Amino acid sequence: MTDIVATARNAQETTLTQNKPSIVEIRNLRKEFGNAVAVEDLTLSVRKGEVLCLLGPSGCGKTTTLRMIAGFMEPEAGSILIDGREATGLPPYRRDTGMVFQGYALFPHMTVEQNVAFGLVNISVPRKERDARVTEMLELVELSHLAKRYPRQLSGGQQQRVALARALAIRPAVLLLDEPFSNLDTQLRVRLRDELKRLIVKIDVTTILVTHDQEEAIVFSDRIAVMNAGRLAQLGTPSEIYETPASAFVANFVGECTLVEGQIENDIFTSKRGLTLPLAGKSGGATLMIRPEHVSIGDGPGSIRARVASAVFTGGVTRLVLSMFGEELLMQSFFRHSKVPVQGDEVNVWIDTSCLHRLD
């Protein structure tokens, strides 16, 4: 996960301009379904040219928010501005957005080129310009050779690219993606995710992505809006969300971690079960977030004796659960040039306290 965050951070340095104007403004948005509140007092903005991800568990309100931006649902309260214009109450075709649905929603009786042209017909683009845009979009997604085929004759990845071409053909101010990779197998999902990211950067289109996949959000986005129970839990860059989560919910949802409760007194943290760590900070109750990469096996000053409670080889790394002072810490390592610990082994463990994040 740390490699992913580092990659995302490097991408941000080249793609994210802090001073760009906002193209989408969401203000105090609220949506109800009967007695249930799906979105509550949601306020955030999306900068021109950035990729913002709405991330959260099922039922947190992220897809509902996306559909309200698109105009397929109307809020009970609040407003949505797109490119400086009030969009609340406008039908979808007047909002200057293009949407790729989770199931792609291609018309089975239309060919690839007819599907891509559909939105252009609806907004009365002249035939000559329409044909030119369809050709341009199919070349962009590398599907020109399949223009005469029907959706049933395409693979899942090809269907996804047709849906993307259809959304981009109308040249929207904002591209909306509702879990566009969820129907694909793992290898194809990763490949198309990378292709789509390059394409979005190339055409510089503002994008809002909905996903529940933390890795996808970290790799794909310039900023992430983590949602929980209809509310905004935290908004920030992938590295901010991962390294300095605002709450235990965000810490647990974005990546793996161990949360250890205790007290800080005289720059020493003592957990409720007796684990002590040198940690500068104001005295009082604290919860420490310890990521797997903050823990390593090795002797030396400050090392702690631990027992390997479990060891699972996951392909790239070995995932360990280490038991010490009644606490169980997660750890991941490559173990390329050393013996891999097994369940029951006694090892010395070092915790990098300079990386620990305190949740008050």
ABEGO torsion letter per residue (X at the ends): XAAAAAAAAAAAAAABBAABBBABBBBGBBBBBEABBABBGBBBBBBBGBBBBBBEBBGAGAAAAAAAAAGABBBABEBBBBGGBBABGBBAAAAGBBBBBAAGGBBAABBAAAAAAAAAAAAGBBAAAAAAAAAAAAAAAGAAAAAABBAAABBAAAAAAAAAAAAAAAGBABBBBBGAAAABBAAAAAAAAAAAAAAAAAAGBBBBBBBABAAAAAAABABBBBBBGGBBABBBBAAAAAABBABAAAAAABEBBBBBBBBBBGGBBBBAAGBBBBBBEBBEBBBBBBBAAABBBEBEBGBBBBBBABBBBAGABBBBBBBBGGBBBBBBBAGAABBBBBBGBBBBBBBBAAABBBBX
